[in-house]
């Protein structure tokens, strides 16, 4: 690279020249507000629809938030000193035996045809699910389990978020935190506001429900047509059908459980390999339940795919999932399966065909090898191994970290680009984008993209730091980038591909050769796109704490481990391309 151009690149990318902002590399976004930053995610002035937690300003305790439980549990809600505001909510679950424990926000009226954003800062040592209870114009309510956003880094704080379009039917909303264990949670800085700069979940096109007799119409015997109870193993099981104000539902009660399972099943639905289907159901349960897709294969065998495990639910709760049909399958059935004592009810099961028009699959499989953060160890140890195989990678870098200790310098980044590796954006600073205000959020996207473009390293691909994203981060990311690498595990297919949320395979020091080989084999079989995510590469196994690893996770692997994994990739025969090139090759109209 000419000396003059190298100097220009260094000026453009050197944080000592372009910014005095401290790069937050070794911790989460919580340091943004404990460290005194003024750019904290918050509603616009006067726009927060949730009441204040200040007890002196509210006629209700805890700002109208309430706690409840459906089984044998004990919990208490209190107000404590906050880190963001004067006060925060603290929920202590001191005893848990069964059922669920819920913390519910106040009910807030919303306007028709508007989009809304909910966000809260949370610290907890207990897993939970976030749900949205919507009140509708016809007087009905629905309680939906939102996609699992919980990537809880130990006891470190994090945000939870949701966005929705009220359309013409939603009149009010509440948010519910659901727990099924002992533990403590703090919630503060919660807000709900009307917002245009959010990316709500896409509306799924309506399609015929393929589940037979979804209304559970039944003769006098009580067993609905096309449905039957199923049990296996050693336990005492009762099954039946009951009516309530919403209509009929099916229930299964297990006692004296020792082994096996119990469920209600329906007549299987005819399917075609590589077809893509959406599944919805409403359930109520005293225990956790597995959501399982079962396929009958042409050779008479059966294949199973555990789509999710949902927690105990004291209220009727709607869940959503999707599945792709494996090779050789001729029928499919999705059921809610219980493996232990307790009662589970189900209703409103729906399977709809959402297969994309055109070819069912891509004409070839693909692998992308990606590295996060621009670590010096990647340049020193990973790149020579990649060169031995002729593999090109995607390097997600923070422009502000270049020329700082432990990270690549500008000349090295430029050399990677000239060698054919993709230089992509990891935002400008390494911060939790979900925790900052929209002014800085837009800056992080824009400055990260602009700094690379100014150095002739323009990119259309983005990966959020820490894998932390939400509907507002998604909206700003899509302003500047064509693809966003997400955090959900899986293999991208033509049917499941979402350019704004690419599925990934995280590589850690616990990744075994067998697990990677299995992922490669499945990628080849289904003509999918496997995106591998790496961080640091060490010369020897780590000892003690991993001081140079973000959040002290398990993401640093050794050169020997990487060499073995790259050999597995080569042995698979799957083509390797950087993310943007792979996306261009695979994308079909």
N, C-alpha and C positions, 0 to 999 in steps of 0.2 A: 504494500500500500504506500503511495507517495507520502513523504514526510508532512507536506502541507496539509493534506487531507486528514492524516492521522491526528494532527493538532486540532482540526475543526471538530472531529468526532469527540475528542477528549473534552473539549469545551462544552459541547452540546450535552454530553452525558455525565459530566463530572458534577456530583451534587454540591461540592464546595463552591461551584460557580453559579449554578442555576437555582439552588434552594438552600435554605438554612434549616429546613424541616428535618428532624431526627428520623432516621429510618427505623421503624419498629420491626426488628427481625426476630428477636428471640422471645417474643411474648405475644399475647393476643391483643385485640383492639381495646381491651379493658384499660390498658395503660394510656389510651388516648384521653380518658377522662380522669383517671387517678393521677395522671401526669400533668393535668392542667390545660389540655387542649380545649378550645372553645368550639370546635366543630364536632358536636355530638349529635347523633341522630335524634331528632325531636320534631314535634309538630310545628307548623308555622305558628307565629304568635296569634293566640286566640282561636286556633283551629282545632285544638284537641277536644274531641267529643266525649272523652271519659272524664268523670268528675275528679277533682283533686283529692289526693290522699290526706291532705291536711285536715285533721279531725275538727279543727276549729272552724273550717270553712264548709263542712259537710254535716248534714243532719243524720247521716248514716255512718256507722262504724266502718273503718277501713275503706272509705270512699265508695261503699256499696258493693265491694267484693264479698263473696260468700264462700264458705267451705261446707262440703257435705261428704257423705260416704254411703255406700250401698250395702256393705257387709260388716264384718267385725273389724273395726279400726277406730283409732282415736287420733284426732288432729285438732290443733288450735291455731288460730290466725291472730296476728298482732301487728302493730305498727312499730317500726324501729327506725333508728337514724339511717338515712340514705347516703349514698355516695354521689348520686347525681342530683337528687332533690333533698329537701329537708327530711322526708320520710320515705320508707319503703315498706312493702308487705313482707311478712315473714310467716311461712307456714311450717309448722312442726308436726310431722306425722310420727307420733311417739309409739304407736302400736299398730301393727298391720297383721291381720290373719287372713282375711278374705275380702272379695269385692273390690271396689275402687274407691279412691279418695279424689274429690274434685275441688278445684279452686276456680270460681266463675266470676268473670268481670260483670260490671253493671250492664243492664240492657240499654242499648243506644239506638234511637230511631235514625233511619237513613232515608235519603231522598231516592226516588226512582231514577234509573238510567244514569247512575254515577258510579265511579270507581273509588274504592276506599283502601287505605293501607292501615294495618294494625302492626305495632311493633312494641316489644318490651325487652328490657335487659334482665337477664335471669342468671342466678347462681344457684346450683343445686348439687347434691350428692346422690340424687335419686333419678332414675330414668322416668320419662313421662311422655305422653302424647298430647298434642295440641288439637283442639276441636273447635269448630265454629257452629254455634246454634243460630239458625236464621228463622226469623218469624216472617210469615208470608201473608199476602193480602187476603187470602181466603181463610185466615185464622189458623192455619196449620203451622207446625214447626218442624224443622229438620235439624239433626245433629250430625255433622260430617267430620270424620277423622281426616285431618289434613295430612299431606305428605310428610313423612317423618323428617323433620329438620334437625333432629337432635344428634349433633356430632359433639358430644360433651367432652371437652378436654380435661378430664379429671374433675377438679372442683373449680376450674377457671370459669369466669363469667362469659356469657355469650348472649346473642340476641335471638329471639324467635319472631317470626313475621308471617303475615298473610295479606293477600290482596284479593279483592273480589269485585265483580260488577253486580250492582244491585238489580240490574235490568228493570222490569216493571213489576216484579212480584215480591221482592224482599223489602220489608218495611222496618225491620230492626235486627240487631245482631248482638250476640254475646260470645265471648271466648272462654273456653274451658280447658284448664290444665288437668289432665287425668293421671293419677299415680296408682301404683299397685305394689308399694313397698314402704317401709319406714324410711324417713329421711327428712331433710330440711331444704326449703327453697326460699329464695329472696327474689322479689320482683319489684322493679322500680323503673321509672322513666317510661311507663306504658302510655301509649297514645293510639288513638284511632282518628284518622282525618280523611276527608275527601282529597284525593290525589290523582292527578292525570299522569304523573310520571311513574307508573307502575305497570307491570306486566302480569295481569291476572291469568290464571290457567285458561288454556284455550277451550272454547266451547266444543264439546264433542257432538258431531253430527248425529241426529236421531236415526236409529235403525231398528228394524223389528227385533223384539226380544225373542231369542231362540229357546229359552227355557220353557218347557211344556207346562201348562197350567200354572203360570206365575202367581195368579191370584189365590191359589191353593183351595179352589172349589173342591168340596168333598161330599161324598154320599153319606148316608147315615152311619156307615162304619167308622167314619172319622178319618180315614186315610185318603188324602187327595189323589185324584187320578194322576197317573204318571209319576207318582212319588212313592217312596218306601223307606222305612227306617233300616239302618244297617249297624250291626255290632260285630265286634271280633274281640277275642281275648277273654280275660277273667274279670268280671265285674257284674254289678247288678244295674241293669239299664231299664228305664221306662221311657217311652216315646208317645207323643200325642199331638193333637191339634186343638187350639183354643181360639176363641173369638174375643176381641176387645173392641174399643171404639174405632180403631183403625182397620178392623177386618180380621181375617184369620192369620194365625202364625203357627209354626211348628216348634216343638220343644223336645229336648232330650235331657233326661236326668240320670246321672251316674252316681252310684254309691258303692262302697267297698271295692274301689278300683285297685286292681293288681297289674293288669296288662291290657293291651289292645286299644280299641277306639270305638267311638260311637258317632253317628251322624245321620242326617236325612239326605237321601240322594234321589235324583230324578232321572228320567230316561235320557241317556246321553245324546248329545247334539252332533250331527254329521259335520265333519270339518275336512279341510284340505291342508296338506303340509305347507308350512310357511305362512298360512293365514294368520291374521292378527285380530285379537278379540278383546273387547273391554268387558270387565266383570264388575258388577255392583251388587251389594247385598246390605241388608239392615239386620243387625244382631243385638242381642242382649245376653250377657253371660256372667256367671259367678266366677269364672276362671278364664285363663287365656285360651285362645282357640287358634288352630292352624287353618289357613285358607289354602286349599290344595287343589291344583288342576290335575285331573286324572285322564289319561289318554289310552284308548284301546287301539293297539297296533294291528296292522294287516296280518301279521304272523300269529295273532292270538295273544301276544304278550301285552303287558300294561306298563306304562311309564307314568311317573309322578313328578310334579313340580310344585314345591312349596312356595306359593306366591308371597305369603306374609304370615306372621304370627301376631294376632291382635290381642290387646290386654283385656282383663275383666271390664265389663261395662254395665253400670247400674241403670243406664237409660238406653233406649233404642238408638243405635248409632249406625250410620251409613259408612261403608268402606268402599274403596275403589281400587281396582287393580287392572292389569292387562297381561296377556300372555300370547306367545307365538307358538304355533303348532309345530311339533317336531316331525322329522321325517318318519314316514310309515304310519302316521296316525290317521285313523278313519273316523273316530268319534272323540268328543271331549266332554267333560263334566267338571264343574268347580263346586266343591263342598266345603262346609265349615266343620272341622273335625275336632272332637274333644278327646283328650287323653288324661282324664283324671276326674275326681269327684266334683260335682256341681251341676247346675242346670244351665242350658244354653237354648235360647230361642232364636229363630231365623224367620225372615220374611223378605218380600220384595227382591228376590234374586233375579238378576238380569245378565244375560250373555248376549252381546251384540257384535256383529261382524264389522270391524273398522279397518279392514284390509285396504291398503292404498291401491288405487288403480294402476295398471301397468304391470311390469314384471314383479314377481313375488320377491325375488332376491337379486342382489348384485351378481354380476357374471364372474366375480373372483373375490377371494378374501383379501384382507389388507391388515397390516400391522403398522402402528405409529409408535415410535419410542420418544418419550418426552421427558425433559428434566426441568425442575422448578428452581427458580431463584438466582440462577447464574453463578453457582458456587465455583470457586477456583478448583476444587477437587474434581469437578466434572471435566474441566479443561485438561487437568494434569493426568487423570487416571482413566476416565471413561472414553474420551475421544480417540486415543490410540486403539482401544479395543474395538470401537465402532469402525474405525478405518480398516482394521484387519478383515472385517466382514463386508466392507463397502456399504455400511448402513448410514443413512442420513437421519438426523434427529430434529426435533423441535425443542428449542431452548426458550422457556418462558422466563424473561428477565425483568427485574425492576430497574428502570433507567437510573434511579437515584443511588442504587447500590454499586454501580460500576465505578471502578477506581477506589473502592473502599476495601479494607482488610477482609480476607477470606473470599472475595468475589473476583470475578474476571475483570480485567481492565478493558478499555475500549478497543485497543488493538487486537486483543484476543477475540472479542466478540465479532469484530470485523473479519478476522481470519476465518472464523466459523461460517459466517455468511458467505464469504467468497468460496469456501469449500463446498457449499451447497446445503448447509444446515439452515433450518428456518429459525429466525430470531423473532419470537412472538412476545406479546405484552403480558406482564404479570401485574399490571397497574404501575403507577409511578413509584410510590413508596410501598413497602410491604406492611400494609395495615389491614385490619379487618374492615372491609368495605361496608359491611352491614351496620357498623357501629358509628359511622360518621355522618355528618349532615350532607344534604344534597349539593351544597355549594362545593364542598371539598370532594364529594363523590364524583361529580362531573369533572373536576380538575384532575383527579387521579386517572380517570379514563383518558381524557383528552391529552394531558401532558405525557402520559405513558406512550400513547400512540404517536403524538407529535414528535417526541424526542427521538424515537426510532426512525420515523419517516425523515426527519431532518438529517439523519446520518445515513440515508439511503438504505435503511433497514425496515422499510414499511411492512406492515403486517395486517392481516385480516383475522388473526386468531388471538384469543384472550383466555386466560385462566385466572380466576380470583385468588388472591392470597389466602392461605389456610383452607382453601376449598370452601370459603364462606360466602354464600350468596343468598339473595332473597328477591322478591318480585321487583323491588326498586333497583337493586343492583343490576338485575337482568335487563331492566328497561334502559338504563344508561349504557350498559355493555353493548346492547344491540344498536345504539346510536353510532358506535365507532367500529364494530367488529362483525364479521360474518359468522364466525363460530365461537362458541364459548365452551371450554372444557369444564364439565361439571365434576361432581364428587360421587355420584351414584355408581355403584359397581355394576358391571355387566358388559356385554358385547353389543356394539351397535349393529343393527341390521337395517335393511332398506325399510322394513316396516316400523321399527322402533326409533329410527333416527330423528333426533331433535337437534338441529344445529345450535340452538341456544342452551343445550344441556347434554353435551356428549358424555356417554357412559365411559367409565375408566376401570382399569385394573391397577390398584395401588401396589407397588412393590416395596416390601419392608424386609428387615432382617429375619422375619418369620416366614417369608415366602419360600415354599419348597419347590424343588425341581418338578415334582409330580403335579403340584397345583398349576404351575405355569404351563407344563406340557398339556394338561387337561384343557386349559383355556385355549391354547393354540389349536388343539385338535377340534374343539367345539367351534372355534372361529373358522377353521378350514371346512368343517362339515356344513355349516350354515351360511358360508360365504359372508361372514361378518367382518366387522372392523374392530380390532382390538387395540385400544390405546393404553399403553403402559406408562405409568407415572413413576419417575425416579427423583431422588433428591441428591444427597451427597454420596460420594464413592471414596471409601477409605482403603488404605493399603493393608490394614490388618483388622481383625475383629475389634469392635469398640470395647473399651473397659471403663467401668464406672459410668458417670453421666455423659451423655453425648452433648458436649458443650456447644458444638457448632450446628446442632440440629434444631430446627424450629420447634418450639414447644416441647422439646425433650422427647420427641416421639421416636418410633422405631424405624425411621426412614433411611438411615445411613446403612449402606451395605458395602461389602468388600469388593475389591477388584476381582478376586477369584469367583465370588458369587455372580458378579456381572458377566464375567467371561463365560461362565457355564450357561447363564441365561441367554446370552447372545448366540451361543452355539445351538441351543434348543430352537431359537427363532430361525436360524439358518437351516437347521435340519427339518423344520416344518415345511420349508419350501414356499412359505407365504411371502409375498412381496412386501417390502418395508418402504414406507414413504412418510415424509413429514406431514403434519396434520393438514395444512392447507392444500398441499398437492394431493393427498389421499382424498380429501373432501371433494376436490374438483374431479378426480377420477371416478369416484363412486356415485356422485350425485346424478340422479336421473330426473327427467321432467316429471 
